[in-house]
Amino acid sequence: MSKLTHLDEDGSAHMVDVSAKEITSREAIATGHIAMSAEAAAAIAQGLVKKGDVLAVARVAGIMAAKRTADLIPLCHPIALTSVSIDFDLEPQGVTVTATARSAGQTGVEMEALTATSATLLTIYDMAKALDKAMVIGNVRLLAKSGGKSGDWRAP
């Protein structure tokens, strides 16, 4: 197992120094799912949720969250994102969210993609909880990343 980069020689947490790293194009794709009743899924798909357009609001929440990742995750670097996109796959009893984050920088955007996915799912829950309080958020994970010293990676 490789060394944990956020721990120094003494085991103390620290922010990784990326100043010597090369600036490269970076991309990360994350996904997650929210399971819900068929009635809640249909209301979201048909735009019938009283709070408004669930997917539009959730998309904006995900993009905003990606931009604020360094404020939420203590050892993340604040980075200049060049793009964040949120896609939805509507299913009979749920929604799958896929977030893609891009940057040209010295550190990766995996945390930004994961944060965008999580905030998007949480927003769907918040907007539809009146229809189904038993919704379950899960399977949030990284699907792929590219760029940087470690190169490309895809989930098995």
Disulfide bonds with the S-S distance in Angstrom:
none
